[in-house]
Amino acid sequence: MSRVKPLKSGAAEPPPRSHGMNMPAVKGEGKQAVKKGRKEGGKEGSGARTPHPRAAARGRWRRCPRSPRGRWGSFAGASAMSLPPEKASELKQIIHQQLLKMDVHGRIREVLAETIREELAPEHQQLSTEDLIRALRQRGIIDDVMKELKFVADVNGMERTSAPKPSTHFVDREPPVLKKTNIDPTRRYLYLQVLGGKAFLDHLQEPEPLPGQICSTFTLCLHFRNQRFRSKPVPCACEPDFQDGFLLEIHKDSLGDGSKMVDATTMLSICDPVHMVLIKTDTFGETTLVASYFLEWRSVLAAESGITNVAVELLGVGTESKVSVGVLNIRLEMYPPLNKTLSSDITSTQFTLERQKTAEKERLFLVYAKQWWREYLQIRPTHNARLVKIFAQDENGVNRPVCSFVRPLRAGRLLDTPRQAARFVSVLGHERAPVIGGGGGKQEQWCTLLAFLGRNKGDCEDHANLLCSLLLGFGLEAFVCVGTKAKGVPHTWVMTCGSDGTITFWESLTGHRYIHRPINPDDPPLAEQPKPLYPYRTIGCIFNHEKFFGNCQPSDAVEVCVFDLHDESKWKPMSGEAIKSVCAPGATSSVPPFPPLCASTVDAAVTSNEMEVQLRILVSEHRKDLGFSTVWDDQLSYLLSQALAAYELERTTGVSAGNEEFQDAVRRAVPDGHTFKGFPIHFVHRNARRVFATCLRSPFCEEIICCRGDQVRLAVRVRVFAYPESACAVWIMFACKYRSVL
């Protein structure tokens, strides 16, 4: 009889709960493994750090001493000899990725072993390169590689010596054709060219990347008046080879003027800077914020030829905000050329007036904030210990009012519901700002939205600001809450106030929602009180783009707080006019505009398929090292998809569905007398080696991967869910079925 069987009552088993969500499960030995496995996944998915993936996988990748891996590198380099440097680097990357994707190194090892065993005469002591190349050509491996590199391979007819590639939808292999863009002749454009960099001294000793070698890269992100751009990645170097151009449209927001050509005088009044963010991506795909700079582009209005060259010195971020990290050479050009340029005296006078106006507004707000704080302390001296945050430092070390970090943000067609927005924010990576030295202190750094989105990860404040902005865009009354979690750890989260008075807390790092029901401390001791499910302990203040409230209730414990924001005896408000003077869009030149969200560039089906192939290879190699054979069950792998889809649906909507169908499908797929075990896990990155290293640390997953017994069949399914900004929720399930012999 099968070890996977229905309950005696015939009803579907109630799904186990873990981290506030239901999960399709199957009764049998696998139930406990599935349930505990999800706890393991929760840690990784919520931003837990994993050990170095290369260290975890060390010893599982073998290389034959005579493997012609270097020959392939020489081939790549020779092919790129006559190309420009940037094209050569791109070709090397394509070849290297294709070799990894086709597992060419593994196939070469097999051919090498077979050739030595069968084709060489006993008197031969060495295998020449010609012998190996001839053997590879006879088996069609070289032809396969060349076809793939030309993007004309027949995916269905390709022969694989490694694990079979799971089926997916058709993918057009034809390279995209670059088309000319029509430029509106009635509009004015700023053509911004980045012509290389210099003095990036942190990379002074950076070696020249070898052919096909993956190296660290720089990427430049730009935002100007609701337009976003991203440069091609260039290898990190002391003089990075940036050679990119961006066409920025300069338009007017006033009604009826959108189709008119702006003149120099009108453009001088447009004070929006070009926000530039430099991101470094290492060889493992980890991103780091290097610099954030606001470029004043209007100097080109005074250039006689309509062209000006600017050397931009980039400063570091956080604790290194006063340290130079490098210089970018930038060329600015107006298109069409200006009929009449402005004098340099006019532009410099305009810049001076704007700086004076901004400084005066900020000075007046600072005077008001000090007065508000004195009044707040007079209410109760213990208020001095509460987390009431009026100003915060951005990545450049500039103090800004916290209300300027939030603004209503509409996601267009990219997000449909507030809960989907919460899910999107939760799959962005969580990483605290780095701290130099010990002491356990937390570095103060609230990133601008472009810096946060550019590297796709940030601290809890960045997540809360983005989620609050999205909820405001969806028409909700949302606030960012500043307080503490357990053990007094500072934390920020989001709160919404319903029209019926319902208070809902939104945890931006997980997407979980909690209804707040305050405890009445005046109730008799025997009265039943609501038990809070949220992790928050204290709350000092709440704010959004228009309002700021300081908590002046006798206790700042969240469980007893009453969120009647109209009662000034409980919440002390700031002047809305004072906040608007420095935080409204365009109020001051020091508040950067909010960039729009960008659609994902990730093909979810293709990425799922590629990760699945890589995981199959890793599992097969790992079992081979242990002396086990590996047989994959494609049908069982396919059945796991419905469970992964149900997990993501529940994380997004809080609704569990599909449990009964999944259980029934697995029962039919597992023969009588066999046992099924499954292990689902969640990630927010797409690095297959890191995934495998994390899974091996779980005893439940290792038990499945290293399963031994009679008629063992393995299955793995990867499901990538793409969100805006190329953020991804990655669900993976390992499973096995085997005949029970005990």
matplotlib code that plots the C-alpha trace (Angstrom):
import matplotlib.pyplot as plt

x = [0.0, 1.3, 2.7, 0.9, -2.7, -5.9, -7.2, -9.6, -12.4, -11.8, -11.5, -8.5, -5.9, -5.9, -2.7, 0.0, 0.7, 4.1, 4.9, 1.2, 0.4, -1.3, 0.5, -0.6, 0.7, 0.6, 0.0, 2.8, 6.4, 6.9, 4.4, 6.8, 9.6, 7.6, 6.4, 9.8, 11.4, 9.2, 10.6, 14.1, 12.9, 11.5, 14.8, 16.4, 13.5, 13.4, 17.0, 19.1, 22.7, 24.1, 27.7, 29.9, 28.3, 31.7, 32.8, 29.6, 30.0, 33.7, 34.9, 31.9, 33.2, 36.0, 38.3, 40.5, 44.1, 44.1, 40.8, 41.0, 39.2, 42.0, 41.7, 38.2, 39.3, 41.9, 39.2, 37.0, 39.9, 40.9, 37.4, 37.3, 40.7, 39.5, 36.5, 36.4, 37.1, 33.4, 32.2, 35.0, 34.0, 30.4, 31.3, 33.4, 30.5, 28.1, 30.5, 31.2, 27.5, 26.7, 29.4, 28.1, 24.5, 25.3, 27.5, 30.3, 33.0, 31.2, 30.7, 34.4, 35.3, 33.1, 34.6, 38.1, 37.6, 36.0, 38.8, 41.5, 39.7, 38.8, 40.7, 44.2, 46.7, 48.4, 51.8, 50.4, 51.2, 49.7, 46.5, 47.2, 44.9, 44.2, 42.9, 40.6, 39.3, 38.7, 36.7, 34.6, 33.9, 32.9, 30.3, 28.9, 29.7, 31.5, 28.7, 26.2, 28.2, 28.5, 24.8, 23.9, 26.2, 24.5, 21.1, 19.8, 19.8, 16.9, 16.1, 14.0, 16.5, 19.5, 21.2, 22.3, 24.6, 23.6, 20.2, 17.3, 16.1, 12.5, 10.0, 9.1, 7.4, 8.9, 11.7, 12.6, 16.3, 16.7, 18.8, 16.8, 17.2, 18.0, 15.6, 16.0, 13.8, 11.7, 12.5, 9.7, 11.1, 8.9, 10.4, 13.7, 16.2, 19.3, 21.8, 24.0, 27.0, 29.2, 32.7, 34.6, 35.8, 39.1, 40.6, 38.5, 41.4, 39.7, 40.1, 43.7, 45.0, 42.0, 43.4, 42.3, 39.5, 40.5, 38.5, 35.2, 35.9, 33.0, 34.1, 32.7, 30.9, 29.8, 26.3, 25.0, 21.3, 19.8, 16.6, 15.3, 11.7, 10.0, 12.5, 14.8, 17.9, 20.4, 23.9, 25.5, 27.6, 31.3, 34.1, 35.3, 38.6, 40.6, 39.4, 36.1, 35.2, 31.8, 30.7, 26.9, 24.5, 21.1, 18.5, 16.6, 13.4, 12.9, 9.2, 6.9, 4.3, 1.9, -1.4, -1.4, 2.4, 3.3, 3.7, 5.7, 9.4, 11.0, 13.5, 16.5, 14.8, 12.1, 14.6, 16.5, 13.5, 13.4, 15.4, 15.1, 18.6, 19.7, 20.1, 22.9, 23.5, 26.5, 26.0, 28.7, 27.8, 30.2, 30.9, 28.1, 25.5, 25.6, 25.0, 26.6, 25.8, 29.0, 27.9, 24.8, 25.1, 22.7, 24.0, 23.2, 22.7, 21.7, 25.3, 24.9, 22.4, 25.3, 27.6, 28.2, 28.3, 25.5, 27.9, 29.7, 32.0, 31.8, 34.1, 31.9, 33.6, 31.6, 31.7, 31.0, 27.9, 27.2, 30.3, 32.4, 30.2, 33.2, 35.6, 36.0, 35.5, 36.1, 35.5, 33.1, 33.6, 30.2, 29.3, 26.1, 24.5, 21.1, 19.0, 17.9, 20.7, 19.6, 19.0, 20.1, 22.2, 22.2, 25.1, 27.0, 26.1, 22.4, 22.8, 25.0, 22.7, 19.7, 21.6, 22.6, 19.0, 17.7, 20.3, 19.4, 15.7, 16.2, 18.5, 16.0, 13.1, 15.2, 16.3, 12.7, 11.6, 14.5, 13.5, 9.9, 11.0, 13.1, 10.1, 7.8, 10.3, 10.5, 6.7, 6.7, 9.1, 7.1, 4.2, 6.1, 9.9, 10.0, 9.2, 13.0, 13.5, 10.9, 11.8, 10.5, 12.4, 12.0, 15.1, 17.1, 20.3, 20.3, 23.0, 25.0, 24.9, 22.5, 19.9, 16.4, 12.9, 11.5, 8.3, 10.4, 11.2, 7.5, 5.3, 2.2, 3.6, 1.4, 2.7, 0.6, -0.1, 2.8, 0.9, -2.8, -3.6, -2.1, -1.4, 0.5, 2.4, 3.3, 4.4, 6.6, 8.3, 8.9, 10.9, 13.3, 16.4, 16.9, 20.4, 21.5, 23.8, 27.4, 29.1, 32.9, 34.1, 32.4, 30.0, 26.9, 25.5, 23.3, 24.4, 21.9, 21.1, 17.8, 18.3, 16.6, 14.2, 16.5, 19.4, 17.1, 15.7, 19.0, 20.6, 17.3, 17.9, 18.0, 17.2, 13.7, 13.3, 13.7, 11.1, 8.7, 9.0, 8.4, 5.4, 3.9, 4.3, 2.7, -0.3, -0.8, -0.8, -3.6, -5.7, -5.1, -4.4, -0.9, 1.8, 5.3, 5.6, 8.9, 9.3, 10.9, 10.6, 11.5, 14.6, 14.3, 15.6, 14.6, 12.3, 9.9, 6.7, 3.6, 0.1, -3.1, -6.2, -9.5, -12.5, -14.3, -11.4, -9.7, -6.0, -3.9, -0.1, 1.9, 5.3, 7.2, 10.0, 7.5, 4.3, 2.3, -0.7, -1.9, -5.2, -4.5, -7.0, -5.7, -5.8, -7.7, -5.5, -8.5, -10.4, -10.8, -8.1, -10.4, -11.7, -10.6, -8.1, -7.0, -3.6, -1.5, 0.1, 2.4, 6.1, 6.1, 6.7, 6.8, 5.9, 7.3, 5.9, 4.1, 4.4, 3.6, 4.2, 1.8, 1.5, 3.7, 2.5, 4.4, 3.0, 2.2, 0.1, 1.2, 2.7, 4.3, 3.6, 1.9, -0.6, -2.2, -1.9, -5.1, -4.7, -7.2, -5.1, -7.6, -7.1, -4.1, -3.9, -2.8, -0.9, 0.9, 0.7, 3.2, 2.0, 1.0, 2.1, 5.6, 5.9, 4.6, 7.2, 10.1, 8.6, 6.2, 7.4, 9.4, 9.4, 13.1, 15.9, 17.3, 14.3, 14.9, 11.9, 10.5, 11.4, 8.7, 8.8, 10.1, 8.7, 10.6, 13.2, 13.1, 11.4, 10.0, 9.5, 13.0, 14.7, 12.7, 13.8, 17.5, 17.6, 16.0, 18.6, 21.4, 19.9, 19.5, 23.2, 24.3, 22.1, 23.4, 27.1, 26.5, 24.9, 27.7, 30.3, 28.4, 28.3, 24.5, 22.9, 20.2, 17.0, 14.7, 10.9, 9.7, 6.1, 6.5, 8.5, 5.7, 3.1, 5.0, 4.2, 0.7, 2.0, 4.6, 1.9, -0.4, 2.4, 2.9, -0.8, -1.1, 1.9, 0.3, -3.4, -3.5, -5.8, -4.9, -6.1, -5.2, -4.4, -6.9, -5.9, -2.2, -2.7, -4.8, -2.3, 0.6, -1.4, -1.9, 1.7, 3.1, 2.5, 1.3, 4.1, 6.1, 6.9, 6.8, 8.8, 8.8, 10.8, 9.7, 11.8, 11.6, 14.3, 14.5, 17.6, 18.3, 21.7, 21.4, 24.6, 23.6, 20.2, 21.8, 24.2, 21.4, 19.2, 22.1, 22.3, 18.7, 18.7, 15.2, 16.3, 19.6, 17.6, 15.7, 18.7, 20.8, 17.9, 18.9, 16.7, 14.8, 13.3, 14.4, 13.0, 14.0, 12.1, 12.8, 10.7, 11.5, 8.9, 10.1, 7.5, 8.6, 7.8, 8.6, 12.3, 13.2, 12.6, 11.7, 10.1, 11.7, 9.9, 11.7, 10.6, 12.8, 10.9, 11.6, 9.6, 11.0, 9.8, 9.6, 11.5, 11.2]
y = [0.0, 3.5, 5.5, 8.5, 7.9, 10.0, 10.5, 8.0, 10.5, 10.9, 14.7, 16.6, 17.1, 20.7, 22.3, 23.0, 26.6, 28.3, 32.0, 32.9, 31.0, 27.7, 25.3, 22.4, 19.3, 15.6, 13.1, 10.7, 10.9, 14.0, 16.1, 16.9, 17.5, 19.9, 21.8, 22.2, 22.9, 26.0, 27.4, 27.0, 28.8, 31.6, 32.6, 32.9, 34.6, 37.3, 38.3, 35.8, 35.7, 32.5, 31.3, 31.7, 29.6, 28.6, 27.3, 25.3, 23.7, 23.2, 19.7, 18.9, 20.3, 18.1, 19.2, 16.8, 17.8, 17.6, 19.3, 21.7, 24.4, 26.8, 25.9, 27.1, 30.4, 30.8, 30.2, 32.9, 35.4, 34.6, 35.2, 38.6, 39.7, 42.0, 43.4, 46.6, 46.1, 46.4, 44.0, 41.6, 41.6, 41.1, 38.1, 36.6, 36.8, 35.2, 32.3, 31.7, 31.7, 29.4, 26.9, 26.8, 26.5, 23.6, 21.9, 21.7, 21.2, 18.1, 16.8, 17.3, 15.3, 12.5, 12.6, 12.8, 9.7, 7.7, 8.7, 7.6, 4.4, 3.3, 5.0, 5.4, 2.7, 1.4, 2.8, 6.4, 8.2, 11.5, 12.8, 15.6, 18.5, 17.4, 14.0, 15.7, 18.3, 15.5, 13.5, 16.5, 17.3, 13.6, 13.8, 17.1, 19.0, 21.8, 22.1, 22.4, 25.2, 27.2, 26.8, 28.0, 31.0, 31.9, 31.6, 29.1, 26.0, 23.6, 23.3, 20.2, 18.4, 19.2, 16.2, 16.5, 14.1, 15.7, 16.0, 16.5, 20.0, 20.4, 21.5, 25.2, 27.5, 28.5, 31.1, 33.2, 32.8, 35.4, 38.4, 41.6, 44.1, 47.6, 50.1, 53.8, 55.9, 58.6, 61.9, 64.5, 67.6, 69.8, 68.7, 69.7, 67.0, 66.9, 64.4, 63.2, 61.1, 59.4, 59.2, 57.0, 57.4, 57.8, 57.8, 54.9, 54.1, 51.3, 49.3, 50.4, 46.8, 45.2, 42.6, 42.6, 40.1, 36.9, 35.8, 34.3, 35.3, 36.8, 40.0, 42.7, 45.5, 49.1, 50.1, 53.7, 54.4, 57.8, 59.6, 62.8, 64.1, 60.8, 59.2, 56.4, 54.9, 52.3, 52.0, 48.8, 47.0, 47.7, 45.9, 47.5, 49.3, 52.3, 53.9, 52.2, 52.2, 53.9, 54.8, 55.4, 58.1, 59.0, 61.2, 63.1, 64.8, 68.3, 68.9, 71.4, 70.2, 73.2, 72.4, 73.3, 73.8, 70.1, 70.4, 73.7, 73.8, 75.1, 77.9, 78.6, 80.9, 78.3, 75.6, 77.7, 77.6, 73.8, 73.0, 69.2, 67.7, 64.5, 62.0, 59.5, 56.4, 54.1, 50.5, 47.8, 44.1, 41.5, 38.1, 36.5, 39.0, 41.0, 44.7, 47.6, 51.3, 53.2, 56.8, 59.0, 62.3, 65.1, 66.6, 70.3, 70.1, 73.7, 74.9, 73.8, 76.6, 79.1, 77.1, 79.0, 75.8, 74.2, 71.6, 71.4, 68.9, 68.3, 66.3, 65.0, 63.9, 61.1, 60.8, 57.7, 56.9, 56.6, 56.9, 57.5, 60.4, 62.8, 60.5, 60.6, 57.3, 58.5, 60.9, 60.6, 62.5, 63.8, 65.6, 67.6, 68.7, 70.3, 69.0, 70.8, 73.3, 76.5, 79.5, 81.8, 80.9, 82.5, 84.3, 82.6, 85.5, 84.8, 81.0, 81.5, 84.2, 81.8, 79.0, 81.4, 82.5, 78.9, 77.9, 80.9, 80.2, 76.5, 77.4, 79.9, 77.4, 74.7, 77.2, 78.2, 74.6, 73.8, 76.7, 75.4, 71.8, 72.9, 74.7, 71.7, 69.4, 71.7, 71.7, 67.9, 67.5, 69.9, 67.5, 64.7, 64.7, 60.9, 61.8, 62.4, 58.6, 58.0, 57.4, 60.6, 61.0, 64.4, 64.3, 61.4, 61.2, 60.0, 58.1, 61.3, 62.2, 65.0, 65.6, 65.8, 65.8, 62.3, 63.4, 64.1, 60.3, 59.5, 60.6, 59.0, 56.6, 55.1, 51.9, 52.1, 48.7, 47.0, 46.4, 46.0, 45.9, 47.1, 43.6, 42.9, 46.1, 44.8, 41.5, 43.3, 45.4, 42.3, 40.5, 43.4, 42.4, 43.4, 44.6, 47.0, 49.8, 48.7, 49.9, 50.4, 49.2, 47.4, 48.4, 47.0, 50.4, 50.8, 53.1, 55.8, 55.8, 56.3, 55.9, 57.9, 55.8, 55.6, 54.3, 51.7, 50.5, 50.6, 48.0, 46.2, 46.0, 48.3, 48.6, 48.4, 52.2, 52.0, 49.2, 51.1, 54.4, 52.6, 50.6, 53.7, 55.6, 52.8, 52.5, 56.3, 55.9, 53.3, 55.9, 54.6, 56.8, 55.4, 56.3, 55.2, 54.1, 54.5, 52.4, 49.2, 45.5, 42.9, 43.7, 47.4, 47.0, 50.1, 49.3, 51.0, 49.6, 50.9, 51.6, 52.3, 53.9, 52.6, 54.8, 52.8, 53.4, 50.0, 50.2, 47.8, 47.3, 46.2, 44.6, 45.8, 43.1, 40.2, 41.5, 40.3, 42.4, 42.7, 44.2, 46.4, 46.1, 48.1, 46.8, 49.0, 49.3, 50.4, 47.2, 44.9, 42.2, 39.3, 41.0, 39.2, 41.3, 40.9, 39.2, 41.1, 39.0, 41.8, 41.9, 45.6, 46.9, 50.7, 53.5, 57.0, 58.8, 58.3, 60.4, 60.6, 63.2, 65.7, 64.9, 64.2, 63.0, 62.5, 59.9, 61.7, 59.0, 58.0, 54.8, 54.3, 50.5, 49.7, 47.3, 50.1, 52.9, 54.4, 55.8, 58.6, 61.1, 63.9, 63.8, 66.1, 64.8, 61.5, 62.6, 65.9, 67.1, 69.2, 72.1, 70.9, 74.1, 73.8, 70.3, 71.4, 74.2, 71.8, 68.4, 69.2, 68.3, 71.2, 73.0, 73.0, 71.8, 69.5, 67.1, 64.7, 63.8, 60.3, 58.0, 55.7, 52.0, 50.0, 46.7, 43.5, 42.4, 38.9, 36.2, 34.1, 30.9, 31.0, 31.8, 29.1, 26.6, 27.7, 27.5, 24.0, 22.7, 24.1, 22.5, 19.2, 19.3, 20.2, 17.5, 14.9, 15.9, 15.8, 12.3, 11.1, 12.2, 10.1, 7.1, 7.3, 7.3, 9.8, 9.2, 12.2, 11.9, 14.7, 14.1, 14.4, 17.6, 19.0, 18.2, 20.3, 23.5, 23.7, 23.7, 26.5, 28.6, 28.2, 29.3, 32.5, 33.2, 32.9, 35.2, 37.8, 37.6, 35.6, 33.0, 29.4, 27.4, 24.2, 22.0, 19.2, 19.0, 18.8, 16.1, 14.1, 14.4, 13.3, 10.3, 9.2, 9.7, 7.7, 3.9, 1.7, 0.8, 4.0, 7.0, 10.7, 13.5, 17.2, 20.2, 23.7, 26.8, 30.5, 32.8, 36.4, 35.8, 33.6, 32.2, 28.4, 27.6, 29.7, 28.0, 24.6, 25.5, 26.8, 23.7, 21.3, 23.0, 21.8, 18.2, 17.7, 18.8, 16.9, 13.8, 14.1, 15.0, 12.2, 9.7, 6.1, 3.0, 1.0, 2.7, 6.2, 8.9, 12.6, 15.7, 19.4, 22.3, 26.0, 28.7, 32.3, 35.1, 38.3, 41.7, 45.3, 46.4, 42.8, 41.7, 38.0, 35.6, 32.2, 29.1, 25.8, 22.3, 19.2, 15.9, 12.2, 9.0, 5.6, 2.1, 1.5, -1.6, -1.4]
z = [0.0, -0.8, 2.1, 0.5, 1.4, 2.2, 5.7, 7.2, 7.0, 3.3, 3.7, 2.6, 5.3, 6.6, 5.3, 7.9, 8.8, 8.7, 8.7, 8.5, 5.3, 4.3, 2.0, -0.2, 1.5, 1.0, 3.8, 4.3, 5.4, 3.3, 5.3, 8.1, 5.7, 3.7, 6.7, 8.2, 4.9, 4.4, 7.7, 6.2, 3.1, 5.1, 6.5, 3.1, 1.5, 4.3, 3.6, 5.6, 4.4, 3.0, 3.1, 0.0, -2.7, -4.1, -0.7, -0.4, -3.8, -3.5, -4.3, -6.5, -9.7, -11.2, -13.9, -15.8, -15.8, -19.6, -20.1, -23.0, -21.1, -21.8, -25.5, -25.5, -23.8, -26.6, -29.2, -27.6, -27.5, -31.1, -32.3, -30.7, -31.9, -34.7, -32.8, -30.8, -27.0, -26.0, -28.6, -27.8, -24.1, -25.0, -27.3, -24.6, -22.1, -24.6, -25.3, -21.6, -20.7, -23.6, -22.6, -19.1, -20.3, -22.6, -20.0, -22.6, -20.0, -18.7, -22.2, -23.0, -19.9, -21.1, -24.6, -23.1, -20.9, -23.8, -26.2, -23.8, -23.0, -26.5, -29.2, -28.1, -28.6, -25.5, -26.5, -26.6, -23.3, -24.3, -25.9, -28.4, -29.0, -32.5, -31.3, -28.8, -31.3, -33.9, -31.3, -30.3, -34.0, -34.7, -31.9, -33.1, -29.9, -31.7, -34.2, -31.3, -29.7, -32.9, -33.7, -30.2, -30.5, -33.8, -32.1, -34.7, -32.6, -32.6, -28.9, -29.2, -31.4, -29.2, -27.6, -24.0, -22.2, -18.8, -17.3, -19.8, -20.2, -18.8, -21.4, -21.6, -24.1, -27.4, -27.2, -30.3, -30.7, -33.3, -32.1, -31.6, -34.4, -33.3, -34.9, -35.3, -32.9, -34.3, -32.7, -32.4, -34.2, -32.2, -28.9, -27.3, -26.2, -24.1, -25.4, -22.5, -23.3, -20.8, -22.3, -19.9, -16.4, -14.5, -11.1, -9.7, -7.4, -5.6, -8.8, -9.5, -9.1, -11.0, -13.4, -17.0, -17.3, -19.2, -22.3, -21.1, -17.5, -15.5, -13.8, -11.6, -13.6, -13.2, -14.3, -14.5, -13.7, -14.7, -14.0, -15.4, -15.4, -15.3, -17.7, -16.7, -18.4, -17.7, -19.2, -20.5, -17.8, -18.2, -16.4, -13.2, -13.7, -12.7, -16.0, -16.8, -20.4, -20.3, -23.8, -23.6, -24.8, -23.4, -25.1, -22.5, -23.5, -22.0, -21.7, -19.8, -17.4, -17.8, -19.6, -23.3, -23.6, -24.2, -28.0, -28.0, -28.4, -25.2, -25.5, -23.4, -21.0, -20.3, -19.8, -17.3, -15.0, -15.1, -12.0, -12.0, -12.0, -13.8, -11.0, -11.6, -9.6, -10.0, -9.2, -8.9, -9.5, -8.4, -9.9, -7.8, -8.8, -5.6, -6.1, -4.2, -4.3, -5.3, -5.8, -6.2, -8.0, -9.0, -12.3, -13.0, -16.8, -17.5, -18.0, -21.6, -22.1, -21.9, -24.2, -27.5, -29.6, -27.7, -26.5, -23.1, -21.5, -17.7, -15.4, -12.7, -9.4, -7.8, -4.0, -2.0, 0.0, 3.8, 5.9, 2.7, 1.5, 1.6, -0.2, -4.0, -5.8, -9.4, -12.2, -15.1, -18.3, -19.5, -22.7, -22.9, -26.2, -27.0, -29.9, -32.0, -31.4, -29.6, -31.8, -29.0, -26.0, -22.6, -21.1, -18.3, -16.0, -16.3, -15.6, -12.6, -11.2, -11.6, -9.8, -7.0, -6.5, -6.4, -3.8, -1.6, -1.9, -1.0, 1.9, 3.3, 3.2, 4.9, 7.6, 8.3, 8.5, 10.9, 13.1, 13.2, 13.8, 16.8, 18.3, 17.7, 19.4, 22.5, 22.8, 22.4, 25.3, 27.5, 27.3, 29.0, 29.7, 28.9, 25.3, 24.9, 24.7, 22.0, 18.4, 16.9, 13.7, 11.9, 9.8, 8.1, 6.2, 2.6, 0.9, 0.4, 4.1, 3.5, 6.3, 4.8, 6.3, 6.5, 4.7, 1.6, 1.3, 0.6, -2.3, -4.0, -6.6, -9.3, -10.8, -14.0, -15.5, -13.5, -10.2, -9.9, -6.2, -2.9, -1.8, -5.0, -4.3, -0.8, -2.3, -4.8, -2.1, 0.0, -2.7, -3.1, -1.1, 2.5, 3.5, 6.2, 5.4, 6.0, 9.2, 9.5, 12.9, 15.7, 18.5, 17.0, 16.0, 13.0, 10.1, 9.4, 5.6, 4.0, 0.3, -2.5, -4.5, -7.6, -5.5, -3.8, -7.1, -8.9, -6.7, -5.9, -2.2, 0.9, 4.6, 6.2, 5.9, 2.1, 1.9, 4.1, 2.2, -1.2, 0.1, 1.7, -1.6, -3.6, -1.1, -1.3, -5.1, -4.7, -2.9, 0.7, 3.7, 4.4, 6.9, 7.7, 11.3, 13.2, 16.3, 17.6, 17.4, 20.0, 22.1, 21.3, 17.7, 15.7, 12.8, 10.3, 8.9, 7.2, 8.5, 6.7, 8.2, 6.7, 6.2, 9.0, 11.4, 10.9, 11.4, 9.4, 9.8, 6.7, 7.2, 4.1, 4.4, 4.3, 2.9, 5.9, 7.1, 10.7, 12.0, 15.1, 18.0, 20.9, 24.5, 26.9, 30.1, 32.1, 31.6, 34.6, 34.9, 34.0, 30.8, 27.6, 25.7, 22.0, 21.5, 19.1, 16.3, 15.0, 16.0, 16.8, 20.4, 20.5, 18.1, 18.3, 15.2, 11.9, 8.7, 5.0, 2.3, 3.9, 7.6, 10.6, 14.0, 17.2, 19.7, 22.9, 24.6, 28.1, 26.8, 23.4, 23.4, 20.1, 21.7, 23.8, 21.2, 19.9, 16.3, 16.5, 14.6, 15.1, 18.9, 19.5, 23.1, 21.6, 18.5, 18.2, 14.5, 12.6, 10.4, 7.0, 5.5, 7.0, 5.6, 2.2, 2.0, 1.9, 0.8, -2.0, -5.5, -6.8, -3.5, -3.2, -5.5, -2.7, -2.9, -5.8, -8.0, -7.8, -10.7, -12.2, -11.8, -14.8, -16.2, -15.5, -18.1, -16.8, -18.8, -16.0, -18.0, -19.5, -16.2, -14.4, -17.0, -16.9, -13.1, -13.2, -15.6, -13.4, -10.3, -12.0, -13.0, -9.4, -7.9, -10.4, -9.7, -6.0, -6.0, -8.4, -5.8, -3.3, -5.6, -6.3, -9.7, -10.6, -12.4, -12.9, -13.1, -15.5, -14.8, -11.1, -11.6, -13.6, -10.9, -8.4, -10.4, -9.0, -5.4, -6.2, -7.8, -4.8, -2.4, -4.4, -4.6, -0.9, -0.2, -2.5, -1.6, 1.7, 0.0, -0.1, -3.1, -5.0, -2.0, -2.9, -6.6, -5.7, -3.1, -5.6, -8.4, -6.2, -4.9, -8.5, -9.4, -6.4, -6.8, -4.0, -1.6, -2.4, -0.3, -1.4, 0.2, -0.8, 0.3, -0.9, -0.3, -1.3, -2.5, -3.8, -6.0, -9.1, -8.3, -8.7, -6.8, -3.8, -3.9, -3.9, -1.1, 1.1, 0.5, 1.4, 4.8, 5.6, 6.8, 5.2, 1.8, 2.0, 2.9, -0.4, -2.6, -1.1, -1.1, -1.5, -1.8, -4.3, -7.4, -6.4, -8.6, -8.1, -9.1, -8.9, -10.1, -10.2, -10.6, -11.0, -10.5, -12.1, -10.6, -11.6, -11.5, -12.4, -8.8, -8.6, -6.2, -6.8, -5.5, -5.7, -4.6, -4.4, -4.2, -4.4, -4.5, -3.6, -2.8, 1.0, 1.9, 5.7]

ax = plt.figure().add_subplot(projection="3d")
ax.plot(x, y, z, "-o")
ax.set_aspect("equal")
plt.show()
